[in-house]
Amino acid sequence: MACGSSRTGSPFTFTWTINNIYKQSVFYLDSPVFVADSIDKTKWRLGLHVAGWHRSTTGHLTCVLQREKDENGLGSIYIDFQISIVDETGAILRSVREERYRFGMNLACAGDTSYRVVKNLIQIKTFVENFEKYLPNNTLTIRCRMWKFGCTISRTDLCFARTILDIEKRCFVWSIEQVFFISPGQNRTIHVPPYNKGSSSLHLSLSLKQNCGEEIFSIEMYEVKNLKHLYCEISIINSEGKIIDCRANRIINVAFVNKKCQLFQAFIRKSKLIEDQKRLLTNGAMVLQCDFQLSFGVAFNQIENYREESSEIDVAADNEETATSSPLCHSSSSSNKVLEHLLNEGTLSDITFRAGTKSFLVHKNILSARSIVFKSMFLKDEMENKSKVVVLPNIDEITLRSLLLYIYTDVVEDLEFGNAMELYQAADKYQLTDLKNICRKFLMGNLCRSNIFQVLSFADIYQDSRMKKAAQDFISDLGNEFTSSDEWQGFKKRNLELAMETMEHIFSRKRMKTEN
């Protein structure tokens, strides 16, 4: 590590993926604690606070970069950092930078603080109005890049973490017959059984109560174990299924009193039902459409992958890649055929992987021998006596099949541009370097004008310097006509930082050619 100007060299990059975020979610989340080896082995975590998704909300999504206590006893350090919301390709959607912020552990020292609150990342209102853009498939991805102020780091450190929220969505119709015959103090109930094993059942009660001389229907919910927050919408619907009247409620930190929680203390007045029964009732029944979102906290919160790369490693890997035979070359060895048969038949398998609707019967010893990530996962699961069925998040069944085929046989079948990216991500996640090199080589060899921005953004998020250089060289070779095009201008708007970095690369490349 050499000293120099601010924000020089490679950053430490922490990418945090959060699954199962819905529009009405309410949460304060902490990422797993991560160690920035390249920044004096200091420990950190990110915090994220969302207090609801009302369009009228003027607040912001709040992010916190927190320094944790570590064993090295290091005092205050100055950090440049950038916190961004990124899309599936790694393109920056929103970003906040801060320079030379002092993170210290001695809170008694003036100016020392162990955390920095970033409040202006994005307005919650903007989140709601562009939900699919910022949270594709209900997934939010936060990327934090950190530089130690005044020092140059020669290697790239990447850390990937995932948090999965335990959310259940329940939708059902409740038909309350002869609603006018309900007397004060009486109630009607509905019991909604769990959708599947392990999920929760719901028990609701509608009752008639006196309030200031008027009869009002209220709705309560009976206790649900481990429930943290809830959001519900209960609508009166007509015989055609159209919503006539809707009530919504959000409860943060659900509290049950006498094993009940009040959802709507004044859902509707009985007099209103009588006055407007033709519109509100269906054959004398009040039909309610009920939509619930139940939050039980965090189901998964772990570091998934950690990797260090240096320029020396890149050179060595380049040499290995040059010596590697074509990735589409199929081995005909008998051992590979036996292993492929073992994968296809699942003979003597001891664990099941599931992706989408497809299950794969696999073998821990084979997977552990090829991937240290799988080995660590299996050892941890054995200690915790976890299920023998593992649902792998964020990988489709086709990609998982290709990944397993490579692990068992060293064969890559039917590689195309789209699945090469998916397979690269899986190889990166499970630290299969040779497979990653194959996918990289394929992507670099199939660059074209229509996919260049996708590859460049992809290489940037995975800090793949070779793929990134190849993409930037390709853009440079296209010339001024391309960098003056509408395509380039559109990319610049979506990812200004990467576009500027690419232009710097192009100018540097041209300058070197001129000098030579």
Secondary structure, DSSP 4 states (H G I P E B T S, - for coil): -EE-STT-BPPEEEEEEEE---TT--EEEEPPPEEETTTTTEEEEEEEEE----TT---EEEEEEEEEP-SS----EEEEEEEEEE-TT--EEEEEEEEEEEE-S-TTSTT--SEEEEEEEEEHHHHHHTHHHHSGGGEEEEEEEEEETTEEB-SEEEEEEEEEEEEEEEEEEEEETTGGGPPTT-EEEEEE--SSTTS--EEEEEEEEEETTEEEEEEEEE--TT--EEEEEEEEE-TTS-EEEEEEEEESS---BTTEEEEEEEEEEHHHHHHTHHHH-BTTBEEEEEEEEEEEEEEEEEEEEEEEE-HHHHHHHHHHHHHSPPTTPPP--HHHHHHHHHHHH-TT--EEEEETTEEEEE-HHHHHHH-HHHHHHHHHHHHTT--SEEEPTT--HHHHHHHHHHHHHS---S--HHHHHHHHHHHHHTT-HHHHHHHHHHHHHT--TTTHHHHHHHHHHTT-HHHHHHHHHHHHHH-HHHHTSHHHHHHHHH-HHHHHHHHHHHHHHHHHHHH-
